[in-house]
Every structure is written in C-alpha cells, then in structure tokens.
Amino acid sequence: MTMRYRSTIAIGGAIALAACSTGGTSGEVKSASSAAPAKTEAPYPSTYKPYPGAPTALVGATVYDGAGGKIERGVVLLRDGKVVAVGDASLSTEGYTRIDGTGKFVTPGVIDIHSHLGDYPSPGVDAHSDGNEATDPTTPEVWAEHSVWPQDPGFTRALANGGVTSLQILPGSANLSGGRTVTLKNVPSRTVQGMKFPGAPHGLKMACGENPKRVYGGKGRMPSTRMGNFAVNRQTWADAKDYDGKKRDLAKETLKGVLDGEILVHNHCYRADEMALVLDMAKEFGYKVTAFHHAVEGYKIGDLLRENDVCSAIWADWYGFKMESYDGIPENGALLYQAGACVVIHSDDDNGIQRLNQEAAKAQAAGKRAGIAIPDAEVVRWFTLNAAKAMGIDRQTGSLEPGKMADVVLWNANPLSVYARPEKVWVDGALLFDANDPKRRPVSDFELGQPGEGDVK
C-alpha cells in the first residue's frame, strides 16, 4: 500500500497539559479477548498519565455502548477517568456536571487498528518517511514506536474530526515481518512514551503478497514470488523456535514473543488463498494470527476466519489499485458479519482515520443493498470494541462498561450519518475536544487553527 500520513498535537499545548496531568492508569475488567497481555513494558515503558477530568453525566442522548447495545435517552456517568454507569434516565446524576445530549448520540471513543500516523507524518516529505525499514525482507527487530513523531498534526485531526481516542501504529508493508506495532492513546505528549497505551501488548506487523515480492524481487533477491514469501517466512519461524535467549537477538526476541503469545500478529494480506496458507503456517509453527489487515477477499473465507477467531480489518470499498485488490467488493464487511466473523473498519490513511464511522456506514449500506440488514449498534462495534479486541485492549476500552476507560464521543448526529461530527471527545474522562469551545480545539505547531483564529489575517 502507498503509505498514508497522520497528524498530532502542539508541543506547546502538550507541555501545558502535561503540567496538570494526574497519575494512575486504568484498571481491568472482564475481557472477551483471548489475547495474552504483554508481560513487561521494558525497556521502553509507558509513562502515560490521564489528563484531569471532572465528574460528568451525559444525559438524554441515544447511547451505542460499542458491544451491540442501544439505549434511547440514555445516561452515561464518567468519574476519575472511568465509566461509572450506563443506563436510562433513572440513574442519579447528583454530583456530576450534566451535559444535555438530547437529539445527539454517544459512543465509545473510536479506535483505529491500522494507522501510520507519526511514522509517516505530515508534512509528507522524505525526511519524515520512517515507517518501512526496507533493507531486508524480515525486520522483526524494529519497533514502530521508535519512529513516532508526537507532533504529527494528524493526531489532532483524528481526535477532532474522527473521535479517535486510541490507535495502533504499524510499520509499513514492504517486509514479510516489518517490526513491532505500538498502541497509543490519542493525547498531547512530548514523547511517544507519554502516549503509549498502558499495558497494551505489542503486535508484529507481517505482510503477504505483492509488496514484499515486488520490493525485494525488484532488488534481485529473494523473495520475488509468493512461494518465495512463504519460504522466507517458514525459515524465519523455524530459526526462531530454536532461539534460547543466551545470546541476545532482537529479531528473535520479537518472534519468540509471538510464539509465547505475548505479541499479537497483524498480517497485511489481500487474497483469500494466501490468508488460508498463512493460517496453516501459523498452525505449523504454533502462533496465532490476531487479524488480517485489508483482507479484501475475506468474504470468500468468512467461515474459516470465524473458526480460527481471526478479525478482518478492512476498508469499506477500496478496490482495484493493484492486482490483489481487484476482487474487493463493498459487501465484504457485511458478508463477513453474516458469516459470524469479526469485522473491524480501519483507515491506513491520514484522511480515512477522520471518518471511520462513515466508512463503517458505507459498508453497512452495501450490505443492506445485498439484503443483509445489520443494526446500527452492531456496526458501531466495528470501529470500537472489535478493534479493541484485536489489539488486546478490550478489557480497558472499546465499550461503555463500568470500570473501563472513559473514552467517549458525543456526536451531533447519528455517527453513521454523513452529517455526523464529534461535538465533544473525552479521553480517560478528560474533555480534550469541544467543537463549541475554542480553548478545547487543540491544533499542532504546523496548523493555524480554525478559520478566524490566530494572528494570521
């Protein structure tokens, strides 16, 4: 894929906000995820601390809880960075600042499972192209977080325009094994450690198909074919199984983390036949594929993906930009849903991340035209809880449940409407964006702000 670029937050604003941040991290509640959490954060631990918030009650809005539930004229209570309760008008709001959501909609914070923000930031110049270590077909030793630039203005755009509160940053897809992913909270920070989602497991970005064979075959080396892709992968896994750790090898440490279930596999793969082969390779070497990314032919093997508990992180309708995307159809998500498989809407794009909700609506509409009716509350899951599950963070976020992080979006309209925009966005209960308050509309050092703001005439 051509790499897309993301944006982030003003360094000056980050310093100011960091000065008033509070300590503590989110606790865990019962999880539906089978993913094992990472055992350690070392040697680059998260220093993330939630920004301070106030006890808040959202009242009167239609609430989609992210887990398939819907409450008309609901109430959502937030306190100390957590969701306290979700229910109807009978919930007491005493001691909370009430926000009237009548005629509006509430969802969990939007989660993007596939982003390159910070690694391919704006301005999109060669000096900022840090997402692909395209010097060897297998580079599991590199970590995406070591390229993340926290000042990328795409982060604030994703927050303000898309309601994105958490996101996974992946290396690019030039390599069979491209390196470790990192999950971030979408908050202002001077450092990537200050954005790292506490306790989130790393992922390993892998890739099938055209990209690795084109990049390295074009250099006159293996792999130059799909069979070469699998041969290199299989030998890499075979070598990793023999790693005893006595002499430190950074690449094999990552691969061993996958084999031990600590690191999740996120595999860029388009064609159904290749996804089926990858699942066999995973069984051969004893690891699990957490999600196939792009998965434009996922609809052909929905039953196989369901049986192997593999999510498909997809676009709504991207098609035809290279040969392996020519069998992409807009009904992909609906057919996967009909097969009982896990659907996630992803971006892989600095603009697409700003409208994951509308991309999900497009996939829902394509299903409806094909006779597959999918409730709005289930579609919201595609850019909230399902993404969290595949990232191994669904115990902490992704749905509006007591004890989870208070990552919440108040929308001015049904989030599956083309007219929907975030009106307010909370991250861990802190109001970080408010469309009606210029002081709560953060911009980066590389942007001038909303029309009419700033000193530029």
C-alpha positions as CSV (number, residue, x, y, z in Angstrom):
1,M,0.0,0.0,0.0
2,T,1.0,3.6,-0.5
3,M,1.6,4.9,2.9
4,R,-0.7,7.4,4.4
5,Y,0.1,10.2,6.8
6,R,-1.2,11.2,10.2
7,S,-1.2,14.3,12.3
8,T,-0.7,15.1,16.1
9,I,-0.7,17.8,18.7
10,A,1.0,21.1,19.5
11,I,4.2,20.6,21.5
12,G,3.4,23.8,23.5
13,G,-0.1,22.5,24.3
14,A,1.4,19.2,25.3
15,I,3.7,20.8,27.7
16,A,1.0,22.9,29.2
17,L,-1.4,19.9,29.6
18,A,1.4,17.6,30.9
19,A,1.9,20.1,33.7
20,C,-1.6,19.5,35.0
21,S,-1.9,15.7,34.3
22,T,-2.7,13.3,37.1
23,G,-1.2,9.9,37.9
24,G,-2.8,6.5,37.7
25,T,-3.8,4.1,35.0
26,S,-6.9,2.3,34.1
27,G,-7.8,-0.9,35.8
28,E,-9.0,-4.1,34.1
29,V,-12.4,-5.6,33.9
30,K,-13.6,-8.9,32.5
31,S,-12.4,-9.3,28.9
32,A,-13.8,-11.2,25.9
33,S,-10.3,-11.2,24.3
34,S,-8.3,-14.3,24.1
35,A,-5.1,-12.3,23.6
36,A,-2.5,-12.5,26.4
37,P,-1.3,-9.1,27.6
38,A,2.3,-8.3,27.4
39,K,4.3,-9.4,30.4
40,T,6.5,-6.4,30.5
41,E,6.7,-2.8,29.2
42,A,10.6,-2.8,29.4
43,P,12.8,-1.4,28.0
44,Y,10.5,1.4,26.8
45,P,7.7,1.6,29.3
46,S,4.6,3.7,29.0
47,T,4.7,6.9,31.0
48,Y,1.1,7.8,30.1
49,K,-0.9,9.6,32.7
50,P,-4.5,10.6,32.1
51,Y,-5.3,14.3,31.9
52,P,-7.5,15.6,34.7
53,G,-11.3,15.4,34.2
54,A,-14.4,16.3,36.1
55,P,-17.4,14.1,37.1
56,T,-19.6,14.2,34.0
57,A,-23.1,13.0,33.2
58,L,-24.2,12.7,29.6
59,V,-28.0,12.7,29.6
60,G,-30.7,12.4,27.0
61,A,-28.7,11.1,24.1
62,T,-29.0,7.8,22.2
63,V,-26.3,5.7,23.5
64,Y,-24.5,3.0,21.5
65,D,-22.4,1.1,24.0
66,G,-20.0,-0.5,21.5
67,A,-21.0,-4.0,22.5
68,G,-24.1,-4.1,20.4
69,G,-26.4,-2.3,22.9
70,K,-28.5,0.8,22.3
71,I,-30.3,3.0,24.9
72,E,-32.7,5.7,23.9
73,R,-32.5,8.8,26.1
74,G,-29.6,7.2,28.0
75,V,-27.3,8.4,30.8
76,V,-23.5,7.8,30.9
77,L,-21.6,8.7,34.1
78,L,-17.9,9.4,34.0
79,R,-15.7,9.9,37.1
80,D,-12.0,9.6,37.9
81,G,-11.2,8.6,34.3
82,K,-13.6,5.7,34.2
83,V,-17.1,4.9,33.1
84,V,-19.1,4.6,36.3
85,A,-22.5,3.6,34.9
86,V,-24.6,3.4,31.7
87,G,-28.3,3.3,31.8
88,D,-31.6,5.1,31.4
89,A,-33.0,8.3,32.9
90,S,-33.5,6.6,36.3
91,L,-29.7,6.9,37.0
92,S,-28.9,9.5,39.6
93,T,-26.6,12.3,38.3
94,E,-26.1,14.0,41.6
95,G,-22.6,15.2,42.0
96,Y,-22.0,15.2,38.2
97,T,-21.8,18.1,35.7
98,R,-24.7,17.4,33.4
99,I,-24.3,17.7,29.6
100,D,-27.6,17.7,27.7
101,G,-27.3,15.2,24.8
102,T,-30.9,15.4,23.7
103,G,-31.1,14.7,19.9
104,K,-27.4,13.6,19.9
105,F,-25.6,10.3,20.1
106,V,-22.9,8.8,22.4
107,T,-20.4,6.1,21.5
108,P,-17.2,4.8,22.9
109,G,-14.1,6.5,21.6
110,V,-13.2,5.5,18.0
111,I,-10.3,3.1,17.7
112,D,-8.2,2.7,14.6
113,I,-6.4,-0.6,14.4
114,H,-4.3,0.3,11.4
115,S,-2.6,3.7,11.3
116,H,0.8,5.1,10.3
117,L,0.5,8.4,11.9
118,G,3.7,9.6,13.5
119,D,5.7,7.2,11.3
120,Y,4.5,8.8,8.1
121,P,3.6,12.2,9.5
122,S,2.6,15.5,7.9
123,P,4.3,17.3,6.2
124,G,4.7,14.2,4.0
125,V,8.3,14.6,3.0
126,D,11.1,12.1,2.5
127,A,12.7,13.2,5.8
128,H,9.6,12.0,7.6
129,S,9.3,8.7,5.9
130,D,10.1,6.4,8.8
131,G,7.6,3.5,8.5
132,N,9.4,0.9,6.4
133,E,12.9,-0.5,7.2
134,A,13.0,-1.7,3.6
135,T,16.6,-3.1,3.8
136,D,15.8,-6.7,4.5
137,P,12.6,-8.8,3.9
138,T,12.4,-9.7,7.6
139,T,13.0,-6.9,10.2
140,P,11.1,-8.0,13.3
141,E,13.7,-6.3,15.4
142,V,12.4,-2.8,14.6
143,W,9.7,-1.1,16.6
144,A,7.2,1.4,15.1
145,E,7.3,3.5,18.3
146,H,10.9,4.4,17.7
147,S,9.8,6.4,14.6
148,V,6.6,8.0,16.0
149,W,6.8,11.8,16.0
150,P,4.3,13.1,18.6
151,Q,3.9,16.4,16.8
152,D,2.3,14.9,13.7
153,P,-0.7,17.1,13.1
154,G,-2.7,14.1,12.1
155,F,-3.3,13.1,15.7
156,T,-5.3,16.2,16.5
157,R,-7.3,15.9,13.2
158,A,-8.1,12.3,14.1
159,L,-9.3,13.4,17.5
160,A,-11.4,16.4,16.4
161,N,-12.8,15.1,13.1
162,G,-13.0,11.4,13.8
163,G,-13.4,11.0,17.6
164,V,-10.3,8.7,17.6
165,T,-9.1,8.1,21.2
166,S,-6.8,5.1,20.7
167,L,-4.9,3.8,17.7
168,Q,-2.3,1.2,16.7
169,I,0.7,2.4,14.7
170,L,2.2,-0.2,12.5
171,P,5.3,-0.4,10.3
172,G,4.7,-0.4,6.6
173,S,4.1,-3.5,4.4
174,A,7.3,-3.7,2.4
175,N,8.6,-6.6,4.5
176,L,7.4,-10.0,5.4
177,S,8.0,-9.2,9.0
178,G,8.0,-5.4,9.3
179,G,8.5,-5.0,13.1
180,R,6.6,-4.3,16.2
181,T,3.4,-2.2,16.4
182,V,2.6,0.2,19.2
183,T,-0.8,1.2,20.6
184,L,-1.3,4.8,21.6
185,K,-3.7,7.0,23.4
186,N,-4.6,10.0,21.3
187,V,-3.4,12.7,23.6
188,P,-0.9,15.5,23.5
189,S,2.6,14.4,24.6
190,R,6.2,15.5,24.2
191,T,7.2,11.8,23.9
192,V,5.9,8.6,22.5
193,Q,6.2,7.0,25.9
194,G,3.7,9.6,27.1
195,M,1.2,8.4,24.5
196,K,1.7,4.6,24.9
197,F,-1.5,2.8,26.0
198,P,-0.7,1.3,29.4
199,G,-0.4,-2.4,29.3
200,A,-1.2,-2.8,25.6
201,P,0.6,-5.8,24.0
202,H,2.9,-5.2,21.1
203,G,1.9,-6.6,17.7
204,L,4.1,-7.9,14.9
205,K,3.3,-6.5,11.5
206,M,3.6,-9.1,8.8
207,A,2.8,-8.9,5.1
208,C,1.7,-11.2,2.3
209,G,1.5,-10.9,-1.4
210,E,2.7,-8.2,-3.8
211,N,4.5,-5.8,-1.6
212,P,7.4,-8.0,-0.3
213,K,7.9,-9.8,-3.6
214,R,7.9,-6.6,-5.5
215,V,10.3,-4.7,-3.2
216,Y,12.9,-7.4,-2.8
217,G,12.4,-9.1,-6.2
218,G,13.0,-5.7,-7.7
219,K,16.3,-5.7,-5.9
220,G,17.2,-9.1,-7.4
221,R,16.9,-11.0,-4.2
222,M,14.5,-13.4,-2.5
223,P,11.6,-13.2,-2.2
224,S,10.5,-12.4,-5.8
225,T,7.4,-14.7,-5.8
226,R,4.6,-15.7,-3.4
227,M,6.3,-19.1,-2.9
228,G,9.5,-17.2,-2.0
229,N,7.5,-15.2,0.5
230,F,6.4,-18.3,2.3
231,A,9.8,-20.0,2.1
232,V,11.5,-17.0,3.8
233,N,8.7,-16.8,6.4
234,R,8.9,-20.5,7.3
235,Q,12.6,-20.5,7.7
236,T,12.4,-17.4,9.8
237,W,9.9,-19.1,12.1
238,A,11.9,-22.3,12.2
239,D,15.0,-20.4,13.3
240,A,13.0,-18.5,15.9
241,K,11.8,-21.7,17.5
242,D,15.4,-22.7,18.3
243,Y,16.2,-19.4,20.0
244,D,17.3,-19.9,23.6
245,G,18.0,-16.3,24.5
246,K,21.5,-17.0,25.7
247,K,22.9,-14.5,23.1
248,R,20.6,-11.6,22.7
249,D,19.0,-11.3,19.2
250,L,16.5,-8.5,18.9
251,A,14.7,-10.0,15.9
252,K,14.3,-13.4,17.5
253,E,13.1,-11.8,20.8
254,T,10.1,-10.4,18.9
255,L,9.4,-13.7,17.2
256,K,9.7,-15.6,20.4
257,G,7.2,-13.1,21.9
258,V,4.8,-14.1,19.2
259,L,5.3,-17.8,19.8
260,D,4.8,-17.3,23.5
261,G,1.5,-15.5,22.9
262,E,2.8,-12.1,24.3
263,I,2.9,-10.3,20.9
264,L,-0.1,-10.3,18.5
265,V,0.2,-10.9,14.8
266,H,-1.3,-8.3,12.5
267,N,-0.9,-9.6,8.9
268,H,-1.3,-7.4,5.8
269,C,-3.0,-9.8,3.4
270,Y,-5.4,-9.3,0.5
271,R,-6.2,-12.7,-1.2
272,A,-8.3,-15.4,0.4
273,D,-5.9,-18.2,-0.8
274,E,-2.9,-16.5,0.9
275,M,-4.8,-15.9,4.1
276,A,-5.7,-19.7,4.2
277,L,-2.0,-20.5,3.7
278,V,-0.9,-18.1,6.5
279,L,-3.4,-19.9,8.9
280,D,-1.7,-23.2,8.0
281,M,1.7,-21.7,8.6
282,A,0.6,-20.4,11.9
283,K,-0.5,-23.9,12.9
284,E,2.7,-25.3,11.7
285,F,4.8,-23.1,14.0
286,G,2.4,-22.6,16.9
287,Y,1.4,-19.0,16.7
288,K,-2.0,-17.2,16.2
289,V,-3.0,-14.6,13.7
290,T,-5.0,-11.9,15.5
291,A,-6.1,-10.0,12.5
292,F,-5.7,-9.9,8.7
293,H,-5.4,-6.3,7.6
294,H,-7.1,-5.1,4.4
295,A,-8.5,-8.7,3.8
296,V,-10.3,-7.5,0.6
297,E,-11.1,-11.2,-0.2
298,G,-12.1,-12.0,3.4
299,Y,-15.7,-12.6,2.2
300,K,-14.6,-15.7,0.4
301,I,-13.4,-17.4,3.6
302,G,-15.7,-15.9,6.3
303,D,-16.3,-19.4,7.8
304,L,-12.5,-20.1,8.0
305,L,-11.9,-16.8,9.7
306,R,-14.6,-17.3,12.2
307,E,-13.4,-20.8,13.0
308,N,-9.9,-19.5,13.6
309,D,-11.1,-16.4,15.6
310,V,-9.3,-14.0,13.3
311,C,-10.6,-10.5,12.8
312,S,-10.7,-8.8,9.4
313,A,-9.5,-5.2,9.5
314,I,-10.9,-3.8,6.2
315,W,-11.8,-0.7,4.2
316,A,-15.3,-0.2,3.2
317,D,-14.8,-0.1,-0.6
318,W,-11.1,0.4,-1.7
319,Y,-10.7,-1.6,-4.9
320,G,-8.6,-2.0,-8.0
321,F,-5.4,-0.1,-7.1
322,K,-3.3,-3.3,-7.7
323,M,-4.0,-6.8,-8.9
324,E,-4.5,-8.4,-5.5
325,S,-7.3,-5.8,-4.7
326,Y,-9.3,-6.5,-7.9
327,D,-11.7,-8.9,-6.2
328,G,-12.5,-6.4,-3.5
329,I,-16.3,-5.8,-3.1
330,P,-18.2,-3.3,-1.0
331,E,-20.2,-6.1,0.5
332,N,-17.1,-7.6,2.1
333,G,-17.8,-6.4,5.7
334,A,-21.5,-7.4,5.5
335,L,-20.7,-10.9,4.2
336,L,-18.1,-11.4,6.9
337,Y,-20.6,-10.3,9.5
338,Q,-23.2,-12.7,8.1
339,A,-20.6,-15.5,8.4
340,G,-20.2,-14.7,12.1
341,A,-16.6,-13.4,11.6
342,C,-15.1,-10.4,13.4
343,V,-15.2,-7.2,11.4
344,V,-13.1,-4.1,12.0
345,I,-13.1,-0.9,9.9
346,H,-9.6,0.5,9.6
347,S,-8.0,3.5,7.9
348,D,-4.4,3.0,6.7
349,D,-4.8,6.7,5.8
350,D,-4.4,10.1,7.4
351,N,-7.8,11.2,5.9
352,G,-9.7,8.0,6.4
353,I,-8.9,7.9,10.1
354,Q,-11.0,11.1,10.4
355,R,-14.2,9.3,9.2
356,L,-14.1,5.6,10.3
357,N,-17.7,6.0,11.4
358,Q,-18.8,6.9,7.9
359,E,-16.7,4.2,6.3
360,A,-18.5,1.7,8.6
361,A,-21.8,3.2,7.4
362,K,-20.8,2.7,3.8
363,A,-20.1,-1.0,4.5
364,Q,-23.4,-1.3,6.3
365,A,-25.3,0.3,3.3
366,A,-23.6,-2.1,0.9
367,G,-24.8,-5.0,3.0
368,K,-28.4,-3.6,3.0
369,R,-28.4,-3.4,-0.8
370,A,-27.4,-7.0,-0.8
371,G,-30.2,-8.0,1.5
372,I,-28.0,-8.2,4.7
373,A,-29.5,-6.0,7.4
374,I,-27.1,-5.0,10.1
375,P,-28.3,-3.0,13.1
376,D,-26.6,0.4,13.8
377,A,-25.5,-0.8,17.2
378,E,-23.6,-3.7,15.7
379,V,-21.9,-1.5,13.1
380,V,-20.6,0.8,15.8
381,R,-18.8,-2.3,17.2
382,W,-16.7,-2.3,14.0
383,F,-14.8,0.8,15.0
384,T,-14.9,0.4,18.8
385,L,-15.0,-2.9,20.6
386,N,-13.9,-5.2,17.8
387,A,-10.9,-3.1,17.1
388,A,-10.0,-3.1,20.9
389,K,-10.4,-6.9,21.0
390,A,-8.0,-7.4,18.1
391,M,-5.5,-5.1,19.7
392,G,-5.7,-6.9,23.1
393,I,-7.1,-3.8,24.9
394,D,-10.8,-4.7,25.2
395,R,-10.5,-5.2,28.9
396,Q,-9.7,-1.5,29.3
397,T,-11.6,0.3,26.4
398,G,-13.8,-0.2,23.4
399,S,-17.2,-0.2,25.1
400,L,-19.1,1.8,27.6
401,E,-19.0,-0.5,30.6
402,P,-18.4,0.3,34.3
403,G,-14.7,0.3,35.1
404,K,-13.4,0.8,31.6
405,M,-11.6,3.9,30.5
406,A,-13.9,6.9,30.0
407,D,-13.1,7.2,26.3
408,V,-16.3,8.7,24.9
409,V,-17.6,10.7,21.9
410,L,-20.7,12.9,21.9
411,W,-21.8,13.2,18.2
412,N,-24.0,15.9,16.8
413,A,-25.9,13.3,14.8
414,N,-26.1,9.6,14.3
415,P,-22.5,8.5,13.9
416,L,-23.5,6.5,10.9
417,S,-24.7,9.6,9.1
418,V,-22.7,11.6,6.6
419,Y,-23.6,14.7,8.6
420,A,-22.1,13.4,11.9
421,R,-19.2,15.2,13.6
422,P,-17.8,14.8,17.0
423,E,-19.1,17.6,19.3
424,K,-17.1,16.6,22.4
425,V,-14.4,13.9,22.9
426,W,-13.2,12.6,26.3
427,V,-10.1,10.6,26.8
428,D,-10.0,8.9,30.2
429,G,-12.7,11.3,31.3
430,A,-10.8,14.4,30.3
431,L,-12.5,16.7,27.8
432,L,-9.8,17.0,25.1
433,F,-12.0,18.3,22.3
434,D,-15.1,20.5,22.3
435,A,-16.4,21.9,19.0
436,N,-18.1,24.7,20.8
437,D,-15.1,25.9,22.8
438,P,-12.1,27.3,21.0
439,K,-9.9,26.5,24.1
440,R,-10.8,22.8,23.6
441,R,-9.8,22.6,20.0
442,P,-6.2,21.7,20.1
443,V,-4.0,22.2,17.0
444,S,-0.4,21.3,16.2
445,D,2.5,23.7,15.7
446,F,2.1,23.1,12.0
447,E,-1.5,24.3,11.7
448,L,-3.1,27.7,12.1
449,G,-6.3,26.5,13.8
450,Q,-10.0,27.1,12.8
451,P,-10.9,29.8,10.3
452,G,-10.8,33.2,12.0
453,E,-8.5,32.0,14.8
454,G,-4.9,33.0,15.4
455,D,-2.9,36.1,14.4
456,V,-2.7,35.3,10.7
457,K,-5.1,37.6,8.8
